[in-house]
Each structure stands twice: as C-alpha cells, then as structure tokens.
Amino acid sequence: EHPEKRGVLLLAEIDDLIALNREKGYEGGDQLIKKIGMVVDAISSNYANATAARISGGAFVLFIPGANENEARSAATQIAENLTDISDTGLETLQTIGHVGGIFFEEETTVAKLLTEADKVLRASKLEGDINWKIETMCGKSSVSLDEQKWRRMLIEAIETETVSLVGQKIFPCQHDSTPLHI
C-alpha cells in the first residue's frame, strides 16, 4: 500500500448483475462487463499514473493519484455518461445500468481506506436513485455518515433485491453445562 497525498478513487458498479444474467444469460452479462471495463480503462489512459481494474463481478475501480477535484468530477462524469451510452445497446435490464461513487482526498491515506470510503459513497449514490454518480471529499476519519433512515432504506433494498442473505442461528444449552452452544 503506497500512501498518496491527493487524488481520487472511483468505484463503478453494474446494478443488479444477477438479474441481468438471468434475463440475458451470462454471455449478455459478460458483454456488459467487458464494455464497462473498456470504458474505465480508456478513461484511465487520460490521466498519468492512473490505475483501472475490475475488482469483482460488476465492480470496477479507477484510482487517479494526484487528481484535483475537477479531474475527479470529470472522470466520474465520463464513466456515468458511458454507462448511459452502454444502456442504449439493449444489454440492460434496468433503467439505470450502474452507479459511480468516489472519494476525493487531500491528505495522506491508503488505498484500503479509500476503497472503504468510496464504497460508502457508491452505496449513497445508489440510494439517491437515478443520479448515477457521487463524489465526496474525505475529511478526517470518515467522509460519509449515513443516517438511520438511509441505512434502513439500504438494508431494505438489499433484502428485496436479494443482494444479501440473512442467516439465523439457534442456540441450545449443553446437557451437562449451562454454556450455550451454537448449532
């Protein structure tokens, strides 16, 4: 982990890749992943020392060390506009094909911290609906604090879209001991 003093880390994520794969098949999902990957890679080539990568499923990262706020907004806008252009190809199942969340920083930090903060901003962007990009500036310990209602909406959405699975666990006491066992 190389500490940086200024720049932006952007996360771009396809909304509901599972539904897309169900509707268009894995080949349709793979086509979309490749197209978005090419977009993020092409945008990274506009910035010195930028790094673009697919980090999982339909999630991509663009790290631009040394970027100023205008460059951060410009890169996020370019990705978002290309997500809209890609959605016109007929590969999408959703009105908004994806979202971009980013964190702009002007203090020494690590890539791990930036990923955590950018992920928070990406989730906030998704909560806002059709507005498909959002950038926050990292200040101190945390850039974004979601209030109780936003957390509630995010959790309800995750459950309704089956993005997470909730697992229950019964606890039984031992026959010879009063210590609870997890089964």
Accessible surface in RSA format (square Angstrom, percent):
REM  Atomic radii and reference values for relative SASA: ProtOr
REM  Chains: A
REM  Algorithm: Lee & Richards
REM  Probe-radius: 1.40
REM  Slices: 20
REM RES _ NUM      All-atoms   Total-Side   Main-Chain    Non-polar    All polar
REM                ABS   REL    ABS   REL    ABS   REL    ABS   REL    ABS   REL
RES GLU A   1   145.94  83.8  71.75  54.3  74.19 176.6  52.34 101.2  93.60  76.4
RES HIS A   2   127.54  69.7 119.94  83.4   7.60  19.5  83.61  86.2  43.93  51.1
RES PRO A   3    61.17  44.6  52.18  47.6   9.00  32.7  52.18  43.1   8.99  55.9
RES GLU A   4    35.15  20.2  33.57  25.4   1.58   3.8   3.02   5.8  32.13  26.2
RES LYS A   5   145.57  71.0 139.12  85.4   6.45  15.4  81.89  73.7  63.67  67.8
RES ARG A   6    98.63  41.4  95.22  48.5   3.41   8.1  24.63  33.7  74.00  44.8
RES GLY A   7     0.00   0.0   0.00   N/A   0.00   0.0   0.00   0.0   0.00   0.0
RES VAL A   8     0.00   0.0   0.00   0.0   0.00   0.0   0.00   0.0   0.00   0.0
RES LEU A   9     1.00   0.6   1.00   0.7   0.00   0.0   1.00   0.7   0.00   0.0
RES LEU A  10     0.96   0.5   0.36   0.3   0.61   1.5   0.36   0.2   0.61   1.6
RES LEU A  11     9.31   5.2   9.31   6.7   0.00   0.0   9.31   6.5   0.00   0.0
RES ALA A  12     2.44   2.2   1.84   2.8   0.59   1.4   1.84   2.6   0.59   1.6
RES GLU A  13    32.50  18.7  30.80  23.3   1.70   4.1  10.22  19.8  22.28  18.2
RES ILE A  14     8.07   4.6   1.68   1.3   6.39  15.4   1.68   1.2   6.39  17.3
RES ASP A  15    20.14  14.1  16.96  16.9   3.18   7.5  12.57  29.6   7.57   7.5
RES ASP A  16    53.48  37.5  34.36  34.2  19.11  45.2  18.77  44.2  34.71  34.6
RES LEU A  17    29.14  16.2  24.98  17.9   4.16  10.5  24.98  17.5   4.16  11.2
RES ILE A  18   104.39  59.4 103.03  76.8   1.36   3.3 104.07  74.9   0.32   0.9
RES ALA A  19    21.93  20.2  19.59  30.2   2.33   5.3  20.02  28.2   1.90   5.0
RES LEU A  20     3.60   2.0   3.60   2.6   0.00   0.0   3.60   2.5   0.00   0.0
RES ASN A  21    28.90  19.9  23.78  23.0   5.12  12.3   5.51  13.3  23.38  22.6
RES ARG A  22   172.59  72.5 137.39  70.0  35.20  83.8  76.93 105.1  95.66  58.0
RES GLU A  23   109.08  62.6  75.47  57.1  33.61  80.0  39.09  75.6  69.99  57.1
RES LYS A  24    86.37  42.1  61.43  37.7  24.94  59.4  25.42  22.9  60.94  64.9
RES GLY A  25    31.11  38.4   0.00   N/A  31.11  38.4  29.45  80.8   1.66   3.7
RES TYR A  26   165.78  77.4 161.63  92.0   4.16  10.8 113.81  85.5  51.97  64.1
RES GLU A  27   135.50  77.8 128.29  97.1   7.21  17.2  49.56  95.9  85.94  70.2
RES GLY A  28     5.64   7.0   0.00   N/A   5.64   7.0   4.39  12.0   1.25   2.8
RES GLY A  29     0.35   0.4   0.00   N/A   0.35   0.4   0.35   1.0   0.00   0.0
RES ASP A  30    69.14  48.4  68.23  67.9   0.91   2.1  11.88  28.0  57.26  57.1
RES GLN A  31    82.81  46.3  80.34  58.7   2.47   5.9  19.06  40.6  63.75  48.4
RES LEU A  32     0.50   0.3   0.50   0.4   0.00   0.0   0.50   0.4   0.00   0.0
RES ILE A  33    17.07   9.7  16.61  12.4   0.46   1.1  16.61  12.0   0.46   1.2
RES LYS A  34   140.98  68.8 133.52  81.9   7.46  17.8  85.56  77.0  55.42  59.0
RES LYS A  35    70.60  34.4  69.52  42.7   1.08   2.6  39.81  35.8  30.79  32.8
RES ILE A  36     1.70   1.0   1.70   1.3   0.00   0.0   1.70   1.2   0.00   0.0
RES GLY A  37    20.91  25.8   0.00   N/A  20.91  25.8  16.38  44.9   4.54  10.2
RES MET A  38   128.49  66.5 121.04  80.1   7.45  17.7  86.37  73.4  42.12  55.8
RES VAL A  39    24.76  16.3  21.66  19.6   3.10   7.5  24.68  21.4   0.08   0.2
RES VAL A  40     2.77   1.8   2.77   2.5   0.00   0.0   2.77   2.4   0.00   0.0
RES ASP A  41    87.88  61.6  86.48  86.1   1.39   3.3  14.98  35.3  72.89  72.7
RES ALA A  42    60.16  55.3  49.47  76.3  10.69  24.3  57.01  80.3   3.15   8.3
RES ILE A  43     7.52   4.3   7.52   5.6   0.00   0.0   7.52   5.4   0.00   0.0
RES SER A  44    11.35   9.6   9.04  12.1   2.31   5.3   0.17   0.4  11.17  15.7
RES SER A  45    92.73  78.4  54.20  72.3  38.53  88.8  49.74 105.9  42.99  60.2
RES ASN A  46    98.15  67.7  64.21  62.0  33.94  81.7  21.93  52.8  76.22  73.7
RES TYR A  47    32.89  15.4  21.58  12.3  11.32  29.4  20.95  15.7  11.94  14.7
RES ALA A  48    84.79  78.0  59.27  91.5  25.52  58.0  70.80  99.7  13.99  37.1
RES ASN A  49   126.73  87.4  97.02  93.8  29.71  71.5  25.99  62.6 100.74  97.4
RES ALA A  50    25.45  23.4   0.10   0.2  25.35  57.7   0.10   0.1  25.35  67.1
RES THR A  51    77.20  54.9  73.42  74.4   3.78   9.0  52.83  71.0  24.37  36.8
RES ALA A  52    30.30  27.9   3.76   5.8  26.53  60.4   3.92   5.5  26.37  69.9
RES ALA A  53    44.45  40.9  33.23  51.3  11.22  25.5  43.86  61.8   0.59   1.6
RES ARG A  54   132.87  55.8 101.97  52.0  30.90  73.6  31.92  43.6 100.96  61.2
RES ILE A  55    83.64  47.6  52.05  38.8  31.59  76.1  56.85  40.9  26.79  72.7
RES SER A  56    70.29  59.4  59.25  79.1  11.04  25.4  46.72  99.5  23.57  33.0
RES GLY A  57    37.46  46.2   0.00   N/A  37.46  46.2  27.56  75.6   9.90  22.2
RES GLY A  58     8.48  10.5   0.00   N/A   8.48  10.5   1.30   3.6   7.18  16.1
RES ALA A  59     9.93   9.1   9.84  15.2   0.09   0.2   9.84  13.9   0.09   0.2
RES PHE A  60     5.65   2.8   5.36   3.3   0.30   0.8   5.47   3.3   0.18   0.5
RES VAL A  61    15.04   9.9  14.61  13.2   0.43   1.0  15.04  13.1   0.00   0.0
RES LEU A  62     1.11   0.6   0.56   0.4   0.55   1.4   0.56   0.4   0.55   1.5
RES PHE A  63    25.06  12.5  25.06  15.5   0.00   0.0  25.06  15.2   0.00   0.0
RES ILE A  64     3.11   1.8   3.11   2.3   0.00   0.0   3.11   2.2   0.00   0.0
RES PRO A  65    26.52  19.3  15.99  14.6  10.53  38.3  16.36  13.5  10.16  63.1
RES GLY A  66    41.69  51.4   0.00   N/A  41.69  51.4  31.21  85.6  10.49  23.5
RES ALA A  67     1.94   1.8   0.00   0.0   1.94   4.4   1.94   2.7   0.00   0.0
RES ASN A  68    57.28  39.5  57.28  55.4   0.00   0.0  18.26  43.9  39.02  37.7
RES GLU A  69    75.67  43.4  73.09  55.3   2.58   6.2  13.28  25.7  62.39  50.9
RES ASN A  70   104.98  72.4  98.50  95.2   6.49  15.6  26.85  64.6  78.13  75.5
RES GLU A  71    62.77  36.0  61.43  46.5   1.33   3.2  17.96  34.7  44.80  36.6
RES ALA A  72     0.67   0.6   0.67   1.0   0.00   0.0   0.67   0.9   0.00   0.0
RES ARG A  73   106.33  44.6 106.23  54.2   0.10   0.2  40.60  55.5  65.73  39.8
RES SER A  74    48.78  41.2  40.33  53.8   8.45  19.5  27.71  59.0  21.07  29.5
RES ALA A  75     0.00   0.0   0.00   0.0   0.00   0.0   0.00   0.0   0.00   0.0
RES ALA A  76     0.00   0.0   0.00   0.0   0.00   0.0   0.00   0.0   0.00   0.0
RES THR A  77    43.06  30.6  43.06  43.6   0.00   0.0  35.34  47.5   7.71  11.7
RES GLN A  78    49.24  27.5  48.92  35.8   0.33   0.8  26.07  55.5  23.17  17.6
RES ILE A  79     1.44   0.8   1.41   1.0   0.03   0.1   1.41   1.0   0.03   0.1
RES ALA A  80     4.90   4.5   4.48   6.9   0.42   1.0   4.82   6.8   0.08   0.2
RES GLU A  81   102.42  58.8  98.98  74.9   3.45   8.2  40.43  78.2  62.00  50.6
RES ASN A  82    45.67  31.5  45.67  44.1   0.00   0.0   0.08   0.2  45.59  44.1
RES LEU A  83     3.21   1.8   3.14   2.2   0.06   0.2   3.14   2.2   0.06   0.2
RES THR A  84    74.36  52.9  70.73  71.7   3.63   8.7  58.25  78.2  16.11  24.4
RES ASP A  85    86.94  60.9  80.00  79.6   6.93  16.4  24.11  56.7  62.83  62.7
RES ILE A  86    11.96   6.8  11.03   8.2   0.94   2.3  11.96   8.6   0.00   0.0
RES SER A  87    16.58  14.0  12.15  16.2   4.43  10.2   2.95   6.3  13.64  19.1
RES ASP A  88   115.74  81.1  80.81  80.4  34.94  82.6  33.45  78.7  82.29  82.1
RES THR A  89    69.06  49.1  32.30  32.7  36.76  87.6  41.75  56.1  27.31  41.3
RES GLY A  90    41.96  51.7   0.00   N/A  41.96  51.7  33.05  90.7   8.91  19.9
RES LEU A  91    22.79  12.7  22.79  16.3   0.00   0.0  22.79  16.0   0.00   0.0
RES GLU A  92    49.84  28.6  42.00  31.8   7.83  18.7   5.21  10.1  44.63  36.4
RES THR A  93    41.91  29.8   6.41   6.5  35.50  84.6  12.22  16.4  29.69  44.9
RES LEU A  94    56.07  31.2  50.37  36.0   5.71  14.3  55.06  38.7   1.01   2.7
RES GLN A  95   165.22  92.4 127.78  93.4  37.44  89.1  53.64 114.2 111.58  84.6
RES THR A  96    23.27  16.6  16.16  16.4   7.11  16.9  15.61  21.0   7.66  11.6
RES ILE A  97     7.83   4.5   5.46   4.1   2.37   5.7   5.46   3.9   2.37   6.4
RES GLY A  98     0.04   0.1   0.00   N/A   0.04   0.1   0.00   0.0   0.04   0.1
RES HIS A  99     8.61   4.7   8.61   6.0   0.00   0.0   8.61   8.9   0.00   0.0
RES VAL A 100     0.00   0.0   0.00   0.0   0.00   0.0   0.00   0.0   0.00   0.0
RES GLY A 101     0.00   0.0   0.00   N/A   0.00   0.0   0.00   0.0   0.00   0.0
RES GLY A 102     0.00   0.0   0.00   N/A   0.00   0.0   0.00   0.0   0.00   0.0
RES ILE A 103     0.00   0.0   0.00   0.0   0.00   0.0   0.00   0.0   0.00   0.0
RES PHE A 104     2.83   1.4   2.83   1.8   0.00   0.0   2.83   1.7   0.00   0.0
RES PHE A 105     0.00   0.0   0.00   0.0   0.00   0.0   0.00   0.0   0.00   0.0
RES GLU A 106   110.03  63.2  82.54  62.4  27.50  65.5  22.68  43.9  87.35  71.3
RES GLU A 107    69.23  39.7  62.95  47.6   6.28  15.0  32.03  62.0  37.20  30.4
RES GLU A 108   107.31  61.6  82.39  62.3  24.92  59.3  24.39  47.2  82.92  67.7
RES THR A 109    15.43  11.0   5.67   5.8   9.76  23.3  10.82  14.5   4.61   7.0
RES THR A 110    55.90  39.8  54.80  55.6   1.10   2.6  47.45  63.7   8.45  12.8
RES VAL A 111    46.85  30.8  46.57  42.2   0.28   0.7  46.57  40.5   0.28   0.8
RES ALA A 112    50.93  46.8  45.30  69.9   5.63  12.8  48.86  68.8   2.07   5.5
RES LYS A 113    71.10  34.7  66.77  41.0   4.33  10.3  47.28  42.6  23.82  25.4
RES LEU A 114     1.03   0.6   1.03   0.7   0.00   0.0   1.03   0.7   0.00   0.0
RES LEU A 115    61.43  34.2  59.73  42.7   1.70   4.3  60.04  42.2   1.39   3.7
RES THR A 116    72.76  51.8  65.36  66.3   7.40  17.6  44.56  59.9  28.20  42.6
RES GLU A 117     0.22   0.1   0.22   0.2   0.00   0.0   0.00   0.0   0.22   0.2
RES ALA A 118     0.00   0.0   0.00   0.0   0.00   0.0   0.00   0.0   0.00   0.0
RES ASP A 119    51.74  36.2  51.74  51.5   0.00   0.0  12.18  28.7  39.56  39.5
RES LYS A 120    67.60  33.0  65.19  40.0   2.41   5.7  44.20  39.8  23.40  24.9
RES VAL A 121     0.00   0.0   0.00   0.0   0.00   0.0   0.00   0.0   0.00   0.0
RES LEU A 122     2.30   1.3   2.30   1.6   0.00   0.0   2.30   1.6   0.00   0.0
RES ARG A 123    66.44  27.9  65.38  33.3   1.06   2.5  26.52  36.2  39.92  24.2
RES ALA A 124     2.75   2.5   1.89   2.9   0.86   2.0   2.17   3.1   0.58   1.5
RES SER A 125     0.65   0.5   0.15   0.2   0.50   1.1   0.50   1.1   0.15   0.2
RES LYS A 126    43.38  21.2  34.08  20.9   9.31  22.2  17.86  16.1  25.52  27.2
RES LEU A 127    36.98  20.6   8.90   6.4  28.08  70.6  11.43   8.0  25.55  68.8
RES GLU A 128    70.79  40.6  43.29  32.7  27.50  65.5  30.31  58.6  40.48  33.1
RES GLY A 129    33.10  40.8   0.00   N/A  33.10  40.8  32.94  90.4   0.16   0.4
RES ASP A 130    99.15  69.4  81.00  80.6  18.14  42.9  33.03  77.7  66.12  65.9
RES ILE A 131   109.86  62.5 102.96  76.7   6.90  16.6 109.60  78.9   0.27   0.7
RES ASN A 132    24.11  16.6  23.11  22.3   1.00   2.4   0.59   1.4  23.52  22.7
RES TRP A 133    71.57  28.7  65.37  31.6   6.21  14.6  45.77  24.4  25.80  41.9
RES LYS A 134    45.18  22.0  41.49  25.5   3.69   8.8  16.36  14.7  28.82  30.7
RES ILE A 135    35.49  20.2  10.61   7.9  24.88  60.0  10.61   7.6  24.88  67.5
RES GLU A 136    50.91  29.2  47.75  36.1   3.16   7.5   4.78   9.2  46.13  37.7
RES THR A 137    54.67  38.9  44.97  45.6   9.70  23.1  30.94  41.6  23.73  35.9
RES MET A 138     7.40   3.8   1.66   1.1   5.75  13.7   1.66   1.4   5.75   7.6
RES CYS A 139    84.52  63.9  74.15  82.7  10.37  24.4  36.73  93.1  47.79  51.5
RES GLY A 140    52.49  64.7   0.00   N/A  52.49  64.7  40.74 111.8  11.76  26.3
RES LYS A 141   184.29  89.9 172.97 106.1  11.32  26.9 122.21 110.0  62.08  66.1
RES SER A 142    50.82  42.9  32.34  43.2  18.49  42.6  30.52  65.0  20.31  28.4
RES SER A 143    24.10  20.4   0.00   0.0  24.10  55.5   2.57   5.5  21.53  30.2
RES VAL A 144    21.00  13.8  10.96   9.9  10.04  24.2  14.92  13.0   6.08  16.5
RES SER A 145   109.40  92.4  79.46 106.0  29.94  69.0  49.93 106.3  59.47  83.3
RES LEU A 146    23.20  12.9   6.22   4.4  16.98  42.7   6.41   4.5  16.79  45.2
RES ASP A 147    82.58  57.8  71.55  71.2  11.04  26.1  45.69 107.5  36.89  36.8
RES GLU A 148   140.23  80.5 128.24  97.0  11.99  28.6  51.34  99.3  88.89  72.6
RES GLN A 149    99.88  55.9  99.61  72.8   0.27   0.6  43.19  91.9  56.69  43.0
RES LYS A 150    66.19  32.3  66.19  40.6   0.00   0.0  26.81  24.1  39.38  42.0
RES TRP A 151   123.64  49.6 123.64  59.8   0.00   0.0 110.33  58.8  13.30  21.6
RES ARG A 152   142.44  59.8 137.15  69.9   5.29  12.6  28.70  39.2 113.74  68.9
RES ARG A 153   116.20  48.8 111.77  57.0   4.43  10.5  61.78  84.4  54.42  33.0
RES MET A 154    26.55  13.8  25.93  17.2   0.62   1.5  16.37  13.9  10.19  13.5
RES LEU A 155   102.89  57.3 102.82  73.6   0.07   0.2 102.84  72.2   0.05   0.1
RES ILE A 156    70.88  40.3  69.91  52.1   0.97   2.3  70.88  51.0   0.00   0.0
RES GLU A 157    74.34  42.7  72.89  55.1   1.45   3.5  29.53  57.1  44.81  36.6
RES ALA A 158    17.29  15.9  14.79  22.8   2.49   5.7  17.08  24.1   0.21   0.5
RES ILE A 159    87.83  50.0  79.60  59.3   8.24  19.9  80.21  57.8   7.62  20.7
RES GLU A 160   131.15  75.3  98.82  74.8  32.33  77.0  43.35  83.9  87.80  71.7
RES THR A 161    65.33  46.5  44.55  45.2  20.78  49.5  50.39  67.7  14.94  22.6
RES GLU A 162   128.44  73.7 113.66  86.0  14.78  35.2  38.85  75.1  89.60  73.2
RES THR A 163    95.57  68.0  68.48  69.4  27.09  64.6  58.44  78.5  37.13  56.1
RES VAL A 164    73.57  48.4  57.56  52.1  16.01  38.6  64.29  55.9   9.28  25.2
RES SER A 165   101.12  85.5  71.92  96.0  29.20  67.3  38.50  82.0  62.62  87.7
RES LEU A 166   141.80  79.0 108.14  77.4  33.67  84.6 109.75  77.1  32.06  86.3
RES VAL A 167   136.36  89.7  99.04  89.7  37.32  89.9 103.23  89.7  33.13  89.8
RES GLY A 168    72.75  89.7   0.00   N/A  72.75  89.7  41.14 112.9  31.61  70.8
RES GLN A 169   119.58  66.9  86.06  62.9  33.52  79.8  23.32  49.6  96.26  73.0
RES LYS A 170   148.59  72.5 141.07  86.6   7.51  17.9  89.95  81.0  58.64  62.5
RES ILE A 171    99.05  56.4  72.37  53.9  26.68  64.3  72.37  52.1  26.68  72.4
RES PHE A 172    92.33  46.2  92.33  57.2   0.00   0.0  92.33  56.0   0.00   0.0
RES PRO A 173    95.99  70.0  82.43  75.1  13.56  49.3  82.47  68.1  13.52  84.0
RES CYS A 174    37.84  28.6  26.30  29.3  11.54  27.1   9.33  23.6  28.50  30.7
RES GLN A 175   176.56  98.7 133.83  97.8  42.73 101.7  51.75 110.2 124.81  94.7
RES HIS A 176   182.18  99.6 143.71  99.9  38.47  98.4 108.62 111.9  73.55  85.6
RES ASP A 177    77.49  54.3  65.00  64.7  12.49  29.5  24.90  58.6  52.58  52.4
RES SER A 178   102.42  86.5  78.59 104.9  23.83  54.9  50.39 107.3  52.03  72.9
RES THR A 179    72.22  51.4  68.24  69.2   3.98   9.5  53.09  71.3  19.13  28.9
RES PRO A 180    76.70  55.9  67.05  61.1   9.64  35.0  67.05  55.4   9.64  59.9
RES LEU A 181    86.67  48.3  85.67  61.3   1.00   2.5  86.67  60.9   0.00   0.0
RES HIS A 182   121.04  66.2  92.64  64.4  28.40  72.7  65.38  67.4  55.66  64.8
RES ILE A 183   134.04  76.3  95.93  71.5  38.11  91.9 120.69  86.9  13.35  36.2
END  Absolute sums over single chains surface
CHAIN  1 A    10745.7       8701.6       2044.1       5796.8       4948.9
END  Absolute sums over all chains
TOTAL         10745.7       8701.6       2044.1       5796.8       4948.9
